[in-house]
Amino acid sequence: MRAEQPKANQAAGAGAAPDDSFQLLFDANPVPMWIWDHETYRFLAVNDTAVAHYGYSREQFLSMRLFELKPPEDHGEIREIAQGGNGYRIGRVTRHIKADGGLIDVAIYGRSLDYRGRPASLVAVVDVTARKRAEDEVRSTREFLSVVIENVPVSISVKNAADLRYVLVNRAAEEYLGLSRGEIVGKTAHDLFPGSTADGVVARDRDQLKTEGCGSLEEHEIETPRNGIRAANSKRLTIRGVDGQAQYLLVMTEDVTEKHKAEARIKHLAHHDPLTNLPNRASFNAHLAEAIDRADASGASFAALCIDLDRFKEINDVFGHSVGDALLCQVAARMREVAGSAFIARLGGDEFTIILQGSDQPEAAAILADRLREAMSPEFEIEGQRLRAGLSIGIAVYPSDGTTAATLLCNADAALYRSKEDGRGTIRFFEPEMDKRLRERHAIQQDLQSAIARGELELYYQPQATIGGGIIGFEALLRWHHPSRGLIPPMTFIPIAEESGLIVRIGEWVLREACREAATWPIPLQVAVNLSPVQFRHGDLQALVHTVLLESGLAAGRLELEITEGVLIADFGRAVSVLRRLKALGVRIAMDDFGTGYSSLSYLQAFPFDKIKIDQSFISNLEHNHQSAAIVRAVVSLAHGLGLPVIAEGVESSAQLEFLTRETVDEVQGYLLGRPYPIKHYAGMIGHQPDAAIMAGRTG
């Protein structure tokens, strides 16, 4: 086009009439061209290419003003050209309106001339729509990539291959190094890092520049300028120019420091009691098994001490759980001071155990027991209260008092029972006649065998609600009304039922009764039923649940089965298989007592639970124990990261509820909402007419 313009201008120069050669060049030019009048702004001539390209007929073109083809922002420039002001800016890109209303991007080439005695302009246009679109897409892509790189949660930095100076860093890199990009860009590793760290960074950079592909570095530690020592995984990629030479080095670094800290905290939680920070039951069981193996291999002995705080329940009842928890922490601290290298654990409540190695048994155990008891002599000062806490201690020695873990602990527990019977605050070694407690357990087991037939078992129900207070269902809780012993707590008879296998029959009764009851509720709330690990090992649990649902008419989605990790520990493969078949029925599966066991995290990966239930031991400590609060916060974050709702049990105060609300816990259960009662107590909640006597009792 530019080569043709001089010919046209010579043929139609200032004051000259267009000749045939100009007209030929104008009409036959493959580029859209026109001439417009500076006085009227009308088109004086258009070529065939313009007519074809814009879709206007020649007649339409010649009846139009230039303004009709141009966007409003160009009108001022047109007037300046017409009035002899600024000339054309050659190649300026603007937009034109086609006959069909479509917009095209065009580059303008024009020159003023005298056309048949009239001041006019000769204009040629080049359609650059496709090029403009491509440029816009490239720019948009660059902007998008810039936003992505800036906000990706991985440190990204780019270095010049020649001198390894930083030329680009994203926000995550600033946070990782503890420096602003102004302090980073243009600097080398030796400008930023300590000497040995910088040497390592440069060496890895240079090694990468010599290789092809993406180089990875396994987890390593690096000392950052202002962020301390960080654990990181990094990858490097050489970016080459068109000549194949290394131009830039891209470094991607994932800071895994906080991830490791969180994993360490949760791993610690899996092995330790959150209140006292002592090893928990799972750790104790593992340590006891190791102690037995070592003793068997060496022919040595060791002692197992079972320890309870005297009158701890009274302290809880009189002064509250906060004082009770603080007392447990102080007792644990004194025990640690005295126990030395002995292994001490808290199994739950006020129950502690110690494994004391050494062949000089039982003398060493007696000495330690005396020191423990003496350590409790000084008063404990808690929240302005001065308290005393005595210890009852039962001791059994391996292998004389038991050659298995179960027998040894059972006999140590029998000795503890005798210690309490003898007036508390005493120390007793196991003796054969101490099997009275074992006979008592056997008697309970015998009575439990006929409890169902005699109608002594009953289900109580405790409400579960959303964090906002809306009732979503009830947990079914088993109670045993013994004809002579009265109400026997579940913690007494459930372990016996599990040890004897009676839990299979009792569990089936609980499942049938809960589903039958829930099917009668006018309001279709959920019902939660606990399953024992023993039920997974005996019979066809999936078939039982399916049959019960069919017989009761309860919708599968209303039944929630709660399991502890004990279900998975004994036979992981079988348990997961059963759980998957249960979930295929449409029932929901919840992980109960989360965080109190040994390896709950791995189980969350192995099976898609529908809900996580935070154990009440964490909730009860929220108001007075920062560690419990941190644990709850970590568990909620973990669960929500996995897309799992969280229910907190044991909620007893408004302060606990407020904390859980702030931490976005989904559901709650506890005395604050309602205690376990027969379902008639909650008749109104399930859609039945409330019992008049119960309502009178509530208002009386």
C-alpha positions as CSV (number, residue, x, y, z in Angstrom):
1,M,0.0,0.0,0.0
2,R,2.7,2.4,0.9
3,A,4.4,1.7,-2.5
4,E,1.2,2.6,-4.3
5,Q,0.5,5.8,-2.5
6,P,3.0,8.0,-4.3
7,K,1.5,7.0,-7.7
8,A,-1.9,8.0,-6.5
9,N,-0.7,11.2,-5.1
10,Q,1.2,12.1,-8.2
11,A,-1.8,11.4,-10.3
12,A,-4.0,13.4,-8.0
13,G,-1.7,16.0,-6.6
14,A,-2.7,19.3,-5.2
15,G,-4.9,21.2,-7.7
16,A,-4.8,18.3,-10.2
17,A,-7.7,16.4,-11.6
18,P,-7.5,12.6,-11.2
19,D,-6.4,10.9,-14.4
20,D,-7.1,7.5,-15.7
21,S,-4.1,5.9,-14.1
22,F,-5.1,7.1,-10.7
23,Q,-8.6,5.9,-11.2
24,L,-7.3,2.5,-12.3
25,L,-5.1,2.2,-9.2
26,F,-8.0,3.4,-7.0
27,D,-10.7,1.1,-8.3
28,A,-8.6,-2.0,-8.7
29,N,-6.7,-1.7,-5.4
30,P,-7.1,-4.8,-3.2
31,V,-7.1,-2.6,-0.2
32,P,-10.4,-0.8,0.8
33,M,-10.0,2.9,-0.2
34,W,-12.2,6.0,-0.3
35,I,-12.1,9.8,-0.7
36,W,-14.0,12.0,1.7
37,D,-15.0,15.7,1.5
38,H,-13.5,18.0,4.1
39,E,-16.4,20.4,4.0
40,T,-19.4,17.9,4.0
41,Y,-17.6,14.9,5.5
42,R,-19.3,12.8,2.8
43,F,-17.7,10.1,0.8
44,L,-16.8,11.3,-2.7
45,A,-15.6,8.0,-4.0
46,V,-15.1,4.4,-2.8
47,N,-13.4,1.5,-4.5
48,D,-14.9,-2.0,-5.1
49,T,-12.8,-3.5,-2.3
50,A,-14.3,-1.1,0.3
51,V,-17.8,-1.9,-0.9
52,A,-17.2,-5.6,-0.6
53,H,-15.4,-5.5,2.7
54,Y,-17.8,-3.2,4.6
55,G,-21.0,-4.5,3.1
56,Y,-22.4,-1.1,2.1
57,S,-23.5,-0.6,-1.5
58,R,-21.8,2.2,-3.4
59,E,-24.9,4.3,-3.3
60,Q,-25.1,3.9,0.5
61,F,-21.4,4.9,0.8
62,L,-21.9,8.0,-1.3
63,S,-24.9,9.0,0.8
64,M,-23.1,8.6,4.1
65,R,-20.9,10.9,6.2
66,L,-17.6,9.7,7.5
67,F,-18.9,10.1,11.0
68,E,-21.3,7.2,10.4
69,L,-18.4,4.8,9.9
70,K,-16.4,6.0,12.8
71,P,-16.8,5.6,16.6
72,P,-17.6,8.9,18.5
73,E,-14.1,9.1,19.9
74,D,-12.6,9.6,16.4
75,H,-14.9,12.5,15.4
76,G,-12.7,15.2,16.8
77,E,-9.7,13.9,14.8
78,I,-11.8,13.9,11.6
79,R,-12.7,17.6,12.2
80,E,-9.1,18.5,12.8
81,I,-8.0,16.9,9.5
82,A,-10.8,18.7,7.7
83,Q,-9.9,22.0,9.1
84,G,-6.3,21.6,8.1
85,G,-5.0,20.9,11.6
86,N,-3.1,17.8,12.5
87,G,-2.7,15.3,9.7
88,Y,-3.1,11.6,9.7
89,R,-1.2,9.5,12.1
90,I,-0.1,6.8,9.7
91,G,-1.1,3.3,10.7
92,R,-3.2,4.4,13.7
93,V,-5.6,1.6,14.7
94,T,-9.2,2.4,15.2
95,R,-12.6,0.8,14.8
96,H,-15.1,1.0,12.0
97,I,-18.7,0.0,11.8
98,K,-19.7,-2.4,9.0
99,A,-23.1,-2.6,7.3
100,D,-24.2,-5.5,9.5
101,G,-23.4,-3.5,12.7
102,G,-20.2,-5.5,13.3
103,L,-17.0,-3.8,14.5
104,I,-13.6,-4.3,12.8
105,D,-10.2,-3.0,13.9
106,V,-8.4,-1.2,11.1
107,A,-5.1,0.6,10.5
108,I,-5.6,4.0,8.8
109,Y,-3.3,5.3,6.0
110,G,-4.4,8.7,4.6
111,R,-3.4,11.9,3.0
112,S,-5.1,15.2,2.2
113,L,-5.5,16.2,-1.5
114,D,-7.4,18.4,-3.8
115,Y,-10.1,16.3,-5.4
116,R,-11.7,18.0,-8.4
117,G,-11.3,21.4,-6.8
118,R,-12.5,20.2,-3.4
119,P,-10.4,19.8,-0.2
120,A,-10.5,16.1,0.5
121,S,-8.6,13.1,1.9
122,L,-7.6,9.8,0.2
123,V,-7.8,7.0,2.8
124,A,-6.7,3.4,2.7
125,V,-7.6,0.9,5.5
126,V,-6.0,-2.4,6.4
127,D,-8.3,-4.8,8.5
128,V,-6.2,-5.8,11.5
129,T,-9.1,-7.4,13.5
130,A,-7.6,-10.8,13.6
131,R,-4.2,-9.4,14.6
132,K,-5.8,-7.2,17.2
133,R,-7.7,-10.1,18.6
134,A,-4.6,-12.2,18.8
135,E,-2.7,-9.3,20.5
136,D,-5.5,-8.9,23.0
137,E,-5.6,-12.6,23.7
138,V,-1.8,-12.6,24.3
139,R,-2.1,-9.7,26.6
140,S,-5.0,-11.2,28.4
141,T,-3.2,-14.5,28.8
142,R,-0.1,-12.7,30.1
143,E,-2.2,-10.8,32.6
144,F,-4.0,-14.0,33.7
145,L,-0.7,-15.8,34.1
146,S,0.7,-12.9,36.0
147,V,-2.3,-13.1,38.4
148,V,-1.9,-16.9,38.8
149,I,1.8,-16.7,39.4
150,E,1.4,-13.9,41.9
151,N,-1.3,-15.7,43.9
152,V,-0.2,-19.3,43.7
153,P,0.7,-20.5,47.2
154,V,4.1,-21.8,46.1
155,S,7.2,-19.6,46.1
156,I,8.1,-18.8,42.5
157,S,11.3,-17.0,41.5
158,V,13.0,-16.4,38.2
159,K,16.7,-15.7,37.9
160,N,18.9,-14.5,35.0
161,A,20.8,-17.5,33.7
162,A,24.0,-15.4,33.1
163,D,24.5,-14.0,36.6
164,L,21.8,-15.8,38.6
165,R,20.3,-12.5,39.8
166,Y,16.6,-12.5,40.7
167,V,14.4,-10.9,38.1
168,L,11.0,-11.9,39.3
169,V,9.4,-13.2,42.5
170,N,5.8,-13.7,43.5
171,R,4.0,-13.0,46.8
172,A,4.6,-16.4,48.2
173,A,8.4,-16.0,47.6
174,E,8.3,-12.8,49.6
175,E,6.6,-14.6,52.5
176,Y,8.9,-17.5,52.3
177,L,12.1,-15.4,52.4
178,G,10.7,-12.7,54.7
179,L,11.8,-10.0,52.3
180,S,9.9,-7.7,49.9
181,R,10.5,-8.1,46.2
182,G,12.3,-4.7,46.2
183,E,14.9,-6.3,48.5
184,I,15.1,-9.4,46.3
185,V,15.0,-8.4,42.6
186,G,18.4,-7.7,41.2
187,K,20.2,-9.5,44.0
188,T,22.1,-12.8,44.0
189,A,21.8,-15.7,46.5
190,H,25.0,-14.5,48.3
191,D,23.3,-11.0,48.7
192,L,20.4,-12.6,50.5
193,F,21.3,-15.9,52.3
194,P,24.0,-16.8,54.8
195,G,27.2,-18.1,53.3
196,S,26.7,-21.9,53.4
197,T,23.1,-21.6,52.4
198,A,24.0,-19.3,49.5
199,D,26.7,-21.7,48.3
200,G,24.2,-24.5,48.2
201,V,21.6,-22.5,46.3
202,V,24.1,-21.4,43.7
203,A,25.5,-24.9,43.3
204,R,22.0,-26.3,42.7
205,D,21.2,-23.5,40.3
206,R,24.3,-24.1,38.2
207,D,23.7,-27.9,38.1
208,Q,20.3,-27.3,36.8
209,L,21.5,-24.9,34.0
210,K,23.6,-27.8,32.7
211,T,20.7,-30.2,32.5
212,E,17.5,-30.6,30.6
213,G,14.0,-31.0,32.0
214,C,12.8,-30.2,35.5
215,G,15.1,-30.9,38.3
216,S,13.6,-31.8,41.7
217,L,15.2,-31.6,45.2
218,E,13.8,-33.7,47.9
219,E,12.8,-32.1,51.2
220,H,15.6,-30.1,52.6
221,E,16.2,-27.3,55.1
222,I,17.2,-23.8,54.2
223,E,18.1,-20.8,56.3
224,T,16.0,-17.9,55.0
225,P,17.1,-14.2,55.4
226,R,14.4,-13.3,57.9
227,N,12.1,-16.3,58.3
228,G,14.4,-18.7,60.1
229,I,15.1,-22.2,59.0
230,R,12.4,-23.6,56.8
231,A,11.7,-27.1,55.5
232,A,11.1,-27.0,51.7
233,N,10.7,-29.0,48.5
234,S,12.0,-27.3,45.4
235,K,12.0,-27.8,41.6
236,R,14.1,-26.0,39.0
237,L,13.5,-25.5,35.3
238,T,15.8,-24.0,32.7
239,I,14.1,-21.6,30.3
240,R,16.0,-21.4,27.0
241,G,15.9,-18.9,24.2
242,V,15.3,-19.5,20.5
243,D,19.0,-20.1,20.2
244,G,18.8,-23.0,22.6
245,Q,20.9,-21.2,25.2
246,A,19.8,-20.9,28.9
247,Q,18.1,-17.6,29.4
248,Y,16.4,-17.9,32.7
249,L,16.1,-20.2,35.7
250,L,12.7,-20.9,37.2
251,V,12.7,-22.0,40.8
252,M,9.5,-23.3,42.5
253,T,9.7,-23.9,46.3
254,E,7.0,-25.4,48.5
255,D,7.4,-24.3,52.1
256,V,6.3,-27.4,54.1
257,T,7.4,-26.1,57.5
258,E,3.9,-25.4,58.9
259,K,2.6,-28.6,57.3
260,H,5.2,-30.6,59.2
261,K,4.4,-28.7,62.4
262,A,0.7,-29.5,62.0
263,E,1.4,-33.1,61.3
264,A,3.7,-33.3,64.3
265,R,1.0,-31.8,66.5
266,I,-1.6,-34.2,65.3
267,K,0.8,-37.1,65.6
268,H,1.5,-36.1,69.1
269,L,-2.2,-35.9,69.7
270,A,-2.6,-39.4,68.5
271,H,-0.1,-40.7,71.1
272,H,-0.7,-38.3,74.0
273,D,-3.5,-37.2,76.3
274,P,-4.4,-33.7,75.4
275,L,-5.1,-32.6,79.0
276,T,-1.9,-33.8,80.8
277,N,0.3,-34.4,77.7
278,L,1.1,-37.8,79.1
279,P,1.1,-40.8,76.7
280,N,-2.4,-42.1,76.1
281,R,-3.9,-45.6,76.2
282,A,-2.6,-46.5,72.7
283,S,0.9,-45.5,73.6
284,F,0.7,-47.4,76.9
285,N,-0.5,-50.6,75.1
286,A,2.3,-50.4,72.7
287,H,4.9,-49.8,75.4
288,L,3.5,-52.6,77.5
289,A,3.8,-55.0,74.6
290,E,7.4,-54.0,74.1
291,A,8.1,-54.4,77.8
292,I,6.8,-57.9,77.7
293,D,8.9,-58.8,74.7
294,R,12.0,-57.4,76.3
295,A,11.3,-59.3,79.6
296,D,10.7,-62.5,77.7
297,A,13.9,-62.1,75.8
298,S,16.1,-61.3,78.8
299,G,14.3,-63.2,81.6
300,A,13.8,-59.9,83.5
301,S,10.7,-58.6,85.2
302,F,8.9,-55.4,85.5
303,A,6.0,-53.9,87.4
304,A,2.7,-52.4,86.2
305,L,1.1,-49.8,88.5
306,C,-2.5,-48.8,88.2
307,I,-3.2,-45.5,89.9
308,D,-6.5,-43.7,90.7
309,L,-7.0,-40.3,92.5
310,D,-9.0,-40.7,95.6
311,R,-12.4,-38.9,95.7
312,F,-11.7,-37.3,92.3
313,K,-15.4,-37.4,91.4
314,E,-16.2,-35.5,94.5
315,I,-13.8,-32.7,93.5
316,N,-15.4,-32.6,90.1
317,D,-18.9,-32.4,91.5
318,V,-18.1,-29.8,94.2
319,F,-15.6,-27.5,92.4
320,G,-16.4,-28.2,88.7
321,H,-14.6,-29.8,85.8
322,S,-12.2,-26.9,85.4
323,V,-10.8,-27.5,88.8
324,G,-10.8,-31.2,88.3
325,D,-8.8,-30.8,85.0
326,A,-6.3,-28.5,86.6
327,L,-5.8,-31.0,89.4
328,L,-5.2,-33.8,87.0
329,C,-2.5,-31.7,85.2
330,Q,-0.7,-30.9,88.5
331,V,-0.9,-34.5,89.7
332,A,0.6,-35.6,86.3
333,A,3.4,-33.1,86.7
334,R,4.3,-34.4,90.2
335,M,4.1,-38.0,88.9
336,R,6.6,-37.1,86.2
337,E,9.0,-35.6,88.7
338,V,9.0,-38.8,90.8
339,A,8.7,-41.5,88.1
340,G,12.0,-40.6,86.5
341,S,12.6,-43.0,83.6
342,A,9.5,-45.1,84.2
343,F,6.8,-44.9,81.6
344,I,3.7,-43.1,82.8
345,A,0.4,-42.7,80.9
346,R,-3.1,-41.4,81.5
347,L,-5.7,-43.9,80.3
348,G,-8.6,-41.6,80.9
349,G,-10.4,-39.8,83.8
350,D,-8.3,-40.1,86.9
351,E,-6.7,-43.4,85.8
352,F,-3.0,-43.4,85.4
353,T,-0.6,-46.3,84.8
354,I,3.1,-46.8,85.1
355,I,5.4,-49.4,83.7
356,L,8.6,-49.7,85.8
357,Q,11.4,-51.7,84.4
358,G,14.1,-53.5,86.5
359,S,14.7,-56.9,87.9
360,D,14.6,-55.8,91.5
361,Q,10.8,-56.3,91.7
362,P,8.6,-55.9,93.7
363,E,10.9,-53.8,95.9
364,A,11.5,-51.1,93.2
365,A,7.7,-50.8,92.6
366,A,7.1,-50.4,96.3
367,I,9.6,-47.6,96.6
368,L,8.2,-45.8,93.6
369,A,4.6,-46.2,94.9
370,D,5.7,-44.7,98.3
371,R,7.4,-41.7,96.5
372,L,4.3,-41.1,94.4
373,R,2.1,-41.1,97.4
374,E,4.4,-38.8,99.3
375,A,4.5,-36.4,96.3
376,M,0.8,-35.9,96.6
377,S,1.0,-34.9,100.3
378,P,1.5,-31.1,99.8
379,E,-1.8,-29.3,99.0
380,F,-2.7,-28.3,95.5
381,E,-3.7,-24.7,95.0
382,I,-6.2,-24.3,92.1
383,E,-8.4,-21.3,91.4
384,G,-8.1,-20.1,95.0
385,Q,-9.0,-23.6,96.3
386,R,-6.6,-25.6,98.4
387,L,-7.1,-29.3,97.7
388,R,-5.6,-32.6,98.7
389,A,-5.4,-35.6,96.4
390,G,-4.5,-39.0,97.6
391,L,-3.5,-42.0,95.4
392,S,-4.7,-45.5,95.5
393,I,-2.2,-47.8,93.8
394,G,-2.4,-51.4,92.7
395,I,0.7,-53.3,91.5
396,A,1.2,-56.5,89.5
397,V,4.6,-57.9,88.6
398,Y,5.4,-59.6,85.3
399,P,5.6,-62.5,84.9
400,S,4.7,-63.8,88.3
401,D,1.3,-62.0,88.3
402,G,0.4,-62.5,84.7
403,T,2.2,-63.6,81.5
404,T,0.0,-61.6,79.1
405,A,-0.8,-57.9,79.0
406,A,-4.5,-58.5,79.7
407,T,-3.8,-60.7,82.7
408,L,-1.2,-58.4,84.1
409,L,-3.4,-55.3,83.9
410,C,-6.4,-57.2,85.2
411,N,-4.5,-58.3,88.2
412,A,-3.0,-54.8,88.8
413,D,-6.5,-53.5,88.5
414,A,-7.7,-56.1,91.0
415,A,-5.0,-54.9,93.4
416,L,-6.2,-51.3,92.8
417,Y,-9.7,-52.3,93.6
418,R,-8.5,-53.9,96.9
419,S,-6.6,-50.7,97.7
420,K,-9.8,-48.6,97.4
421,E,-11.7,-51.1,99.4
422,D,-9.1,-50.9,102.2
423,G,-9.8,-47.2,102.7
424,R,-8.0,-45.5,99.7
425,G,-4.6,-43.9,99.8
426,T,-3.1,-47.3,100.1
427,I,-0.7,-49.5,98.1
428,R,-1.6,-53.1,97.3
429,F,0.3,-55.8,95.4
430,F,-1.7,-58.4,93.6
431,E,-2.5,-61.5,95.6
432,P,-4.4,-64.6,94.4
433,E,-7.3,-63.9,96.7
434,M,-7.8,-60.6,95.0
435,D,-9.9,-62.3,92.4
436,K,-13.0,-61.2,94.1
437,R,-13.3,-58.4,91.7
438,L,-12.9,-60.8,88.8
439,R,-15.7,-62.9,90.3
440,E,-17.8,-59.7,90.5
441,R,-17.2,-59.1,86.8
442,H,-18.2,-62.7,86.1
443,A,-21.4,-62.2,88.0
444,I,-22.2,-59.1,86.0
445,Q,-21.5,-61.0,82.8
446,Q,-23.9,-63.8,83.9
447,D,-26.7,-61.3,84.6
448,L,-26.0,-59.5,81.3
449,Q,-26.7,-62.6,79.4
450,S,-30.4,-62.6,80.3
451,A,-30.8,-58.8,80.5
452,I,-32.5,-58.5,77.1
453,A,-34.9,-61.3,77.8
454,R,-35.8,-59.8,81.2
455,G,-36.4,-56.4,79.6
456,E,-33.7,-54.7,81.7
457,L,-32.1,-52.8,78.8
458,E,-33.4,-49.5,77.7
459,L,-32.3,-46.8,75.2
460,Y,-31.9,-43.2,76.3
461,Y,-31.6,-40.5,73.6
462,Q,-29.5,-37.4,73.6
463,P,-30.3,-34.6,71.1
464,Q,-27.8,-33.5,68.4
465,A,-28.2,-30.0,66.9
466,T,-26.6,-27.7,64.3
467,I,-24.3,-25.1,65.7
468,G,-27.3,-22.7,65.3
469,G,-29.5,-24.8,67.6
470,G,-31.7,-26.7,65.1
471,I,-32.3,-30.3,66.2
472,I,-31.1,-32.7,63.6
473,G,-31.3,-36.0,65.4
474,F,-30.5,-38.1,68.5
475,E,-27.8,-40.5,69.6
476,A,-29.2,-43.7,71.1
477,L,-27.4,-44.6,74.4
478,L,-27.8,-47.9,76.1
479,R,-28.8,-48.2,79.8
480,W,-29.1,-51.3,82.0
481,H,-31.6,-51.3,84.9
482,H,-30.4,-54.2,87.0
483,P,-33.1,-55.6,89.4
484,S,-30.8,-55.5,92.4
485,R,-27.8,-53.4,91.5
486,G,-29.9,-50.5,90.1
487,L,-28.7,-48.5,87.1
488,I,-25.4,-49.9,86.0
489,P,-23.4,-47.4,84.0
490,P,-22.3,-48.4,80.4
491,M,-18.6,-48.0,81.3
492,T,-19.1,-50.9,83.7
493,F,-21.0,-53.4,81.6
494,I,-20.0,-52.5,78.0
495,P,-16.4,-53.6,78.4
496,I,-17.6,-56.9,80.0
497,A,-20.1,-57.3,77.1
498,E,-17.3,-56.8,74.6
499,E,-14.9,-59.1,76.3
500,S,-17.5,-61.9,76.5
501,G,-18.9,-61.4,73.0
502,L,-22.4,-60.5,74.4
503,I,-22.1,-57.2,72.7
504,V,-23.0,-58.8,69.4
505,R,-26.5,-59.7,70.7
506,I,-26.9,-56.5,72.7
507,G,-25.7,-54.4,69.7
508,E,-28.3,-56.1,67.5
509,W,-31.0,-55.3,70.0
510,V,-29.9,-51.7,70.2
511,L,-29.9,-51.3,66.4
512,R,-33.4,-52.8,66.1
513,E,-34.8,-50.8,68.9
514,A,-33.3,-47.5,67.8
515,C,-34.5,-47.9,64.2
516,R,-37.9,-49.1,65.3
517,E,-38.3,-46.1,67.5
518,A,-37.0,-43.6,65.0
519,A,-39.3,-44.9,62.3
520,T,-42.3,-43.8,64.4
521,W,-41.2,-40.1,64.7
522,P,-43.4,-37.7,62.8
523,I,-40.3,-35.5,62.2
524,P,-37.8,-37.5,60.2
525,L,-34.7,-36.8,62.4
526,Q,-31.5,-38.8,62.3
527,V,-30.7,-41.5,64.8
528,A,-27.1,-42.3,65.7
529,V,-26.2,-45.8,66.9
530,N,-22.7,-46.9,68.2
531,L,-21.1,-50.0,66.8
532,S,-18.6,-52.1,68.7
533,P,-15.4,-53.5,67.1
534,V,-16.7,-56.9,68.2
535,Q,-19.7,-56.5,65.9
536,F,-17.4,-56.2,62.9
537,R,-15.7,-59.5,63.7
538,H,-18.8,-61.6,64.2
539,G,-21.7,-62.2,61.8
540,D,-22.8,-60.3,58.8
541,L,-23.2,-56.7,60.0
542,Q,-24.2,-55.4,56.5
543,A,-27.0,-58.0,56.2
544,L,-28.2,-57.2,59.8
545,V,-28.4,-53.4,59.1
546,H,-30.2,-54.0,55.8
547,T,-32.7,-56.4,57.4
548,V,-33.4,-54.0,60.3
549,L,-34.0,-51.1,57.9
550,L,-36.4,-53.1,55.9
551,E,-38.2,-54.4,58.9
552,S,-38.5,-51.0,60.7
553,G,-39.2,-49.0,57.5
554,L,-36.6,-46.4,58.5
555,A,-35.0,-44.6,55.6
556,A,-31.3,-45.5,55.3
557,G,-30.3,-41.9,55.2
558,R,-31.7,-41.3,58.7
559,L,-29.4,-43.9,60.3
560,E,-25.9,-42.9,61.3
561,L,-23.5,-45.5,62.6
562,E,-20.8,-44.3,64.9
563,I,-17.5,-46.2,65.1
564,T,-14.2,-45.7,67.0
565,E,-10.9,-46.5,65.5
566,G,-10.9,-49.7,67.5
567,V,-13.1,-51.0,64.7
568,L,-10.3,-50.6,62.3
569,I,-7.3,-51.6,64.4
570,A,-8.1,-55.3,64.8
571,D,-8.7,-56.2,61.2
572,F,-8.3,-53.1,59.0
573,G,-9.1,-54.8,55.6
574,R,-12.2,-56.5,56.9
575,A,-13.5,-53.5,58.7
576,V,-13.1,-51.2,55.7
577,S,-14.8,-53.8,53.5
578,V,-17.8,-53.9,55.9
579,L,-17.9,-50.1,56.2
580,R,-18.1,-49.8,52.4
581,R,-20.9,-52.3,52.2
582,L,-22.8,-50.4,55.0
583,K,-22.3,-47.1,53.2
584,A,-23.6,-48.7,50.0
585,L,-26.9,-49.2,51.8
586,G,-27.2,-45.4,52.1
587,V,-26.5,-45.1,55.9
588,R,-24.0,-42.6,57.2
589,I,-20.7,-43.5,58.9
590,A,-19.2,-41.2,61.6
591,M,-15.8,-41.5,63.2
592,D,-16.4,-41.2,67.0
593,D,-13.9,-40.1,69.6
594,F,-11.7,-38.6,67.0
595,G,-8.2,-37.7,68.2
596,T,-8.2,-40.0,71.2
597,G,-6.8,-43.0,69.3
598,Y,-3.6,-44.1,67.6
599,S,-3.9,-43.4,63.9
600,S,-7.1,-41.7,63.1
601,L,-5.6,-39.6,60.3
602,S,-4.6,-42.7,58.3
603,Y,-8.1,-44.0,58.6
604,L,-9.6,-40.8,57.2
605,Q,-7.6,-41.5,54.1
606,A,-8.7,-45.1,53.9
607,F,-12.4,-44.6,54.2
608,P,-14.8,-41.8,53.2
609,F,-16.4,-41.0,56.5
610,D,-19.5,-38.8,56.5
611,K,-18.7,-37.0,59.8
612,I,-16.0,-36.6,62.4
613,K,-17.0,-36.5,66.1
614,I,-14.6,-34.7,68.4
615,D,-14.3,-36.5,71.7
616,Q,-15.8,-34.7,74.7
617,S,-12.4,-34.8,76.5
618,F,-11.2,-32.0,74.2
619,I,-14.4,-30.0,74.6
620,S,-14.4,-30.1,78.4
621,N,-10.9,-28.5,78.4
622,L,-11.6,-25.7,76.0
623,E,-12.1,-22.9,78.5
624,H,-8.9,-23.6,80.5
625,N,-6.5,-25.4,78.3
626,H,-5.0,-23.7,75.3
627,Q,-3.7,-27.0,74.0
628,S,-7.2,-28.5,73.8
629,A,-8.4,-25.4,71.9
630,A,-5.5,-25.7,69.5
631,I,-6.3,-29.4,69.0
632,V,-10.0,-28.7,68.3
633,R,-9.0,-25.9,65.9
634,A,-6.6,-28.3,64.1
635,V,-9.2,-31.1,63.9
636,V,-11.9,-28.8,62.5
637,S,-9.5,-27.3,59.9
638,L,-8.4,-30.8,58.9
639,A,-12.0,-32.1,58.6
640,H,-13.2,-29.1,56.6
641,G,-10.2,-29.5,54.4
642,L,-11.4,-33.0,53.7
643,G,-15.0,-31.8,53.2
644,L,-16.3,-33.5,56.4
645,P,-18.8,-32.0,58.8
646,V,-17.7,-31.9,62.5
647,I,-19.8,-32.6,65.6
648,A,-18.5,-31.8,69.0
649,E,-19.8,-33.9,71.9
650,G,-19.8,-33.0,75.6
651,V,-20.8,-29.3,75.1
652,E,-21.8,-28.2,78.6
653,S,-21.4,-24.4,78.6
654,S,-22.2,-21.4,76.6
655,A,-18.5,-20.5,76.5
656,Q,-17.8,-23.8,74.8
657,L,-20.5,-23.3,72.3
658,E,-19.3,-19.8,71.5
659,F,-15.8,-21.1,70.9
660,L,-17.1,-23.9,68.6
661,T,-19.2,-21.4,66.7
662,R,-16.2,-19.2,66.1
663,E,-14.3,-22.3,64.9
664,T,-17.2,-23.1,62.5
665,V,-18.0,-26.5,64.0
666,D,-21.0,-27.8,62.2
667,E,-23.0,-29.7,64.9
668,V,-23.0,-30.1,68.7
669,Q,-24.2,-32.6,71.4
670,G,-24.0,-32.3,75.2
671,Y,-25.8,-31.4,78.4
672,L,-26.2,-27.8,77.2
673,L,-28.7,-29.1,74.6
674,G,-30.1,-31.9,76.7
675,R,-29.1,-34.9,78.8
676,P,-29.8,-38.5,77.8
677,Y,-33.4,-39.4,78.6
678,P,-36.0,-41.9,77.4
679,I,-37.4,-40.6,74.1
680,K,-40.7,-39.6,75.6
681,H,-38.8,-36.8,77.4
682,Y,-38.2,-35.3,73.9
683,A,-41.6,-36.0,72.5
684,G,-42.1,-32.5,71.3
685,M,-38.8,-32.5,69.4
686,I,-39.8,-35.6,67.4
687,G,-43.3,-34.4,66.6
688,H,-45.3,-36.2,69.3
689,Q,-47.5,-34.7,71.8
690,P,-45.3,-34.0,74.9
691,D,-46.0,-36.1,78.0
692,A,-48.0,-33.9,80.5
693,A,-46.1,-35.3,83.5
694,I,-42.8,-34.5,81.9
695,M,-43.9,-31.0,80.9
696,A,-45.1,-30.5,84.5
697,G,-41.7,-31.6,85.8
698,R,-39.9,-29.2,83.5
699,T,-41.9,-26.2,84.7
700,G,-42.2,-27.3,88.4
